[in-house]
């Protein structure tokens, strides 16, 4: 493709450390190497729908490498279901109109699974889209790494390290709730790195009896404290069975009232993870007789200065994205593949989550060092 291309860029979904590094990595290469003009859209897909635009130039990109969050802002608004003027509307046509109005040759979207699905919708609407993967959950398919994961892992591990001293000093069980709704990568790796005694992830439904037995074995051996790393999306076997039953019914239900009702129930169960670790702490205190506390790490995992690994990854994926746009390769995600990158169809990425396989080496590692996984 020729030079003088006009390219839009946005960040969507939850914020992740390293987003600004990716914006900078793309912008520097797009402007300095390929001679493109870059326009930033504020607050994700809403910025496209409402035409909230800013010019991204070398001055805009100066000094943002080490800054957390995103200079473009973000939102979880979806193109096909966006609240505008008090109504939820399909804003796809508005987004296409904004794209045409600014004579864009391509759109770069930086986001996770939801952004992949929304990007695919825009591909189907005729837009030239390139996706860069970010999420602290590490659950985007077809890529070895996602922007934000390394920073979140460092923060979660540091928190677990710090909780050890309090647990040991007060002879307590302490639960550290780590982010991870559908995938347990962050909890599993932080739990291993921080030496957690119990690790609970969404992929392995737990039995509270198994957790109690593990704690009692530690007590019998003379150790009167325990650290439990629990993903916010972890469920016990009964709750998990009920959730999977609803998911199966939802897949078979025809469009209409029944499917809407099942969607609502599933959404309610998804939202119910709030305070899950605190309720689990209360149960464990009753069953073990040991003082038990919960610590919800929450948004602190997504904040602050990005880890150098995320800065390098953001720069690398951003540069590769600029090269794809220059070559005219669209409808793809820039995937990390070892120390290289490769392009993967967005449609393939949007079709599934990258969850922890039960036979993954990290699962075996946790078990082999004596960690209880709740099953």
C-alpha positions in Angstrom: 0.0 0.0 0.0 1.1 3.6 -0.6 2.2 6.0 2.1 -0.1 8.8 3.5 -2.5 6.2 4.9 -5.0 7.4 7.5 -5.3 5.1 10.4 -7.6 5.1 13.5 -6.6 3.6 16.8 -8.6 2.9 20.0 -8.3 1.0 23.3 -11.4 -1.0 24.5 -12.5 -3.1 27.5 -10.7 -3.0 30.8 -7.5 -1.0 31.1 -4.2 -2.9 31.2 -0.7 -1.8 32.0 1.2 -1.4 28.8 -1.6 0.1 26.7 0.3 3.3 26.2 3.4 1.4 25.2 1.3 -0.3 22.5 -0.1 3.0 21.3 3.4 4.5 21.3 4.8 1.4 19.5 2.2 1.5 16.8 2.3 5.3 16.5 6.0 5.7 16.3 6.3 3.1 13.6 3.2 4.2 11.7 4.3 7.9 11.6 8.1 7.6 11.6 8.6 4.6 9.4 5.5 4.4 7.2 4.5 8.0 6.9 0.9 7.4 8.1 -1.4 9.9 9.8 -2.9 8.5 13.0 -6.1 9.5 14.6 -7.1 8.3 18.2 -10.7 7.6 19.2 -11.5 8.2 22.8 -13.2 5.7 25.1 -13.2 2.7 22.9 -15.9 2.0 20.4 -18.0 4.8 21.8 -15.5 7.3 20.5 -16.0 5.9 17.0 -19.8 6.0 17.4 -19.8 9.5 18.7 -16.8 10.8 16.7 -14.6 11.7 19.7 -11.3 12.0 17.9 -7.8 13.4 18.6 -4.7 13.6 16.5 -1.9 11.2 17.5 1.5 12.7 16.6 5.0 12.5 18.0 4.2 15.1 20.7 1.2 13.0 21.8 3.4 9.9 22.1 6.1 11.6 24.1 6.5 10.5 27.7 3.7 7.9 27.7 5.8 4.7 27.7 6.0 4.4 31.5 2.4 5.7 32.2 -0.3 3.2 33.2 -3.8 3.2 31.8 -4.4 4.6 28.3 -4.2 8.2 27.0 -7.1 7.4 24.7 -9.5 6.3 27.5 -11.5 3.1 27.3 -15.0 1.7 27.8 -16.8 -1.7 27.6 -19.4 -0.3 25.1 -20.2 -2.7 22.3 -20.9 -1.5 18.7 -24.0 -3.6 18.3 -25.4 -2.8 21.8 -24.5 0.7 22.9 -26.4 3.0 25.3 -26.9 6.3 23.5 -29.4 9.1 24.5 -31.1 6.8 27.0 -31.6 3.9 24.5 -29.5 0.8 23.7 -28.9 0.9 20.0 -26.9 -0.9 17.3 -24.3 1.8 16.6 -22.5 -0.1 13.8 -23.7 2.2 11.1 -22.6 5.2 13.1 -19.1 3.7 13.5 -18.9 2.9 9.8 -20.0 6.5 9.0 -17.2 7.9 11.3 -14.7 5.6 9.6 -15.7 6.9 6.2 -16.0 10.5 7.3 -12.4 10.5 8.4 -11.3 8.7 5.2 -9.6 6.0 7.3 -7.7 3.2 5.5 -7.6 1.0 8.6 -8.6 0.8 12.3 -6.3 -0.6 15.0 -8.2 -1.9 18.1 -6.3 -2.8 21.3 -8.3 -5.1 23.5 -9.1 -8.5 24.8 -11.8 -11.1 24.1 -14.7 -8.7 24.0 -12.8 -6.4 21.7 -11.9 -9.4 19.4 -15.6 -10.1 19.0 -16.5 -6.5 18.4 -13.6 -6.1 16.0 -14.9 -9.1 14.0 -18.3 -7.4 13.8 -16.6 -4.4 12.2 -14.7 -6.6 9.8 -18.0 -8.1 8.7 -19.3 -4.5 8.3 -16.5 -3.8 5.8 -13.8 -2.1 7.8 -10.1 -2.8 7.7 -9.2 -3.9 11.2 -6.0 -4.9 13.0 -6.2 -6.2 16.6 -3.5 -6.0 19.3 -4.2 -8.4 22.3 -4.3 -7.1 25.8 -5.7 -8.5 29.0 -4.3 -9.1 32.5 -6.2 -12.5 32.5 -4.0 -13.9 29.7 -7.1 -15.6 28.1 -6.9 -14.3 24.5 -6.6 -17.3 22.2 -3.8 -17.8 19.6 -1.2 -15.6 21.3 1.7 -16.5 23.6 1.3 -13.3 25.6 -1.1 -10.4 26.2 -0.3 -6.8 27.1 -0.8 -6.3 30.8 -0.4 -9.8 32.1 3.2 -9.5 33.2 2.5 -6.4 35.3 -0.6 -7.9 36.9 1.4 -11.1 37.7 4.1 -9.1 39.3 1.6 -7.1 41.5 -0.4 -10.2 42.5 2.8 -12.1 43.4 4.1 -9.2 45.4 0.7 -9.1 47.3 0.9 -12.8 48.1 4.5 -12.4 49.3 3.4 -9.6 51.6 0.4 -11.6 53.0 2.8 -14.4 54.1 4.2 -12.3 56.9 0.8 -11.5 58.4 -0.5 -15.0 58.0 2.6 -16.4 59.8 2.6 -13.8 62.5 -1.1 -14.1 63.4 -1.4 -17.9 62.7 -4.2 -17.2 60.1 -5.5 -18.5 56.9 -5.5 -15.6 54.4 -7.3 -15.8 51.0 -5.9 -13.5 48.3 -8.6 -13.0 45.6 -6.9 -12.5 42.2 -8.6 -11.3 39.0 -9.6 -13.9 36.5 -13.2 -14.5 35.7 -13.1 -17.3 33.2 -9.4 -18.2 33.1 -7.0 -19.0 36.0 -3.7 -18.1 34.4 -3.0 -15.1 36.7 -4.0 -16.9 39.9 -2.2 -20.1 39.0 1.1 -18.3 38.1 0.9 -15.8 41.0 0.1 -18.7 43.4 3.0 -20.7 42.3 5.4 -17.7 42.3 4.1 -16.6 45.7 4.2 -20.1 47.3 0.4 -20.3 48.0 -0.6 -23.5 49.8 -4.0 -23.6 48.0 -4.7 -22.3 44.5 -8.3 -22.2 43.2 -9.0 -21.5 39.5 -12.2 -21.5 37.4 -11.0 -24.5 35.4 -10.9 -26.8 38.4 -14.1 -26.7 40.5 -13.2 -27.1 44.1 -14.5 -29.0 47.1 -14.3 -27.2 50.3 -13.6 -30.5 52.1 -10.4 -30.8 50.0 -9.3 -27.4 51.1 -10.0 -28.1 54.7 -8.2 -31.4 54.6 -5.1 -29.6 53.1 -5.1 -27.0 55.8 -5.5 -29.7 58.5 -2.5 -31.6 57.1 -0.5 -28.4 57.5 -1.7 -27.9 61.0 -0.9 -31.5 61.9 2.7 -31.0 60.6 3.1 -28.0 62.9 2.4 -25.2 60.4 -0.4 -23.0 61.7 -1.0 -20.7 58.8 -2.0 -21.0 55.1 -2.2 -18.8 52.0 -4.9 -19.4 49.5 -4.8 -17.8 46.1 -8.3 -17.8 44.6 -9.5 -16.5 41.2 -12.6 -14.3 41.3 -14.3 -16.8 39.0 -13.5 -20.0 40.9 -16.6 -22.0 41.9 -17.2 -25.1 44.0 -18.3 -28.2 42.2 -22.0 -27.7 42.9 -22.1 -24.1 41.7 -20.0 -25.1 38.6 -22.4 -27.9 37.7 -25.3 -25.6 37.9 -23.6 -22.9 35.8 -22.6 -25.4 33.1 -26.1 -26.8 33.0 -27.5 -23.3 32.4 -24.9 -22.7 29.6 -25.9 -26.0 27.9 -29.6 -25.0 28.1 -28.8 -21.6 26.7 -27.0 -23.0 23.7 -30.1 -25.1 22.9 -32.7 -22.5 23.6 -34.3 -20.6 20.6 -33.9 -16.9 20.4 -36.6 -15.1 22.4 -37.8 -15.0 26.0 -36.3 -18.3 27.1 -32.8 -17.5 25.9 -33.0 -13.9 27.3 -34.0 -15.3 30.7 -31.1 -17.8 30.7 -28.7 -14.9 29.6 -29.9 -12.9 32.6 -29.5 -15.8 35.0 -26.0 -16.5 33.7 -25.1 -12.8 34.0 -26.3 -12.7 37.5 -24.2 -15.7 38.4 -21.2 -14.1 36.7 -21.7 -10.9 38.8 -22.1 -13.0 42.0 -18.3 -13.5 42.2 -18.1 -10.2 44.2 -17.3 -11.1 47.8 -16.9 -14.8 46.9 -13.5 -15.1 48.7 -14.9 -13.4 51.8 -17.7 -15.9 52.0 -15.3 -18.7 51.5 -13.1 -17.3 54.2 -16.0 -17.4 56.7 -16.8 -21.1 55.8 -13.1 -22.1 56.3 -12.9 -20.4 59.6 -15.9 -22.3 60.8 -14.7 -25.6 59.5 -11.0 -25.4 60.5 -11.3 -23.3 63.7 -8.5 -21.1 62.4 -8.9 -17.3 62.2 -9.4 -16.6 58.5 -9.3 -13.4 56.5 -9.8 -12.4 52.9 -7.9 -9.8 50.8 -9.4 -8.7 47.5 -6.6 -7.4 45.3 -9.0 -5.9 42.8 -8.1 -3.1 40.4 -4.7 -2.5 42.0 -3.6 -5.4 39.7 -4.4 -3.3 36.6 -2.8 0.0 37.8 0.5 1.7 38.0 3.7 1.7 36.0 3.8 -1.2 33.5 6.4 -3.9 33.9 9.3 -3.7 31.4 8.0 -7.0 29.9 4.7 -5.3 29.1 6.4 -2.2 27.7 8.5 -4.3 25.4 5.5 -6.5 24.4 3.4 -3.4 23.7 6.2 -1.9 21.5 6.7 -5.1 19.7 3.1 -5.8 18.9 2.5 -2.1 18.0 5.4 -2.1 15.6 4.1 -5.3 14.0 0.6 -3.9 13.7 2.0 -0.9 11.8 3.8 -3.2 9.4 0.5 -5.2 8.8 -1.3 -2.0 8.0 1.4 -0.9 5.6 1.2 -4.2 3.8 -2.6 -4.1 3.6 -3.1 -7.2 5.8 -6.4 -6.7 7.7 -8.9 -8.7 9.6 -6.1 -10.1 11.8 -4.7 -10.0 15.3 -1.0 -9.5 15.9 -0.1 -12.6 18.0 3.1 -13.0 20.1 4.9 -16.2 19.0 8.0 -16.6 21.1 10.2 -13.7 20.3 8.4 -13.2 16.9 4.9 -12.2 15.9 2.4 -13.7 13.5 -1.0 -12.7 12.2 -4.1 -14.7 13.1 -7.6 -14.1 11.7 -9.6 -12.2 14.2 -12.5 -14.5 13.6 -10.4 -17.4 14.9 -9.5 -15.4 18.0 -13.0 -14.3 18.8 -14.3 -17.9 18.7 -12.8 -19.1 21.9 -11.0 -18.3 25.2 -7.6 -19.4 26.2 -8.2 -21.2 29.5 -5.9 -23.4 31.6 -5.8 -27.0 30.3 -6.1 -29.5 33.1 -3.0 -31.3 31.8 -0.9 -28.1 31.5 2.6 -28.3 32.9 1.9 -25.5 35.4 -1.0 -27.5 36.9 1.4 -30.4 37.3 4.1 -28.1 38.7 1.6 -26.8 41.4 0.6 -30.3 42.3 4.2 -31.6 42.5 5.3 -28.9 44.9 2.4 -29.9 47.2 -0.1 -27.2 46.3 -3.8 -28.1 46.8 -5.9 -27.2 43.8 -9.2 -27.9 45.6 -10.2 -31.0 43.7 
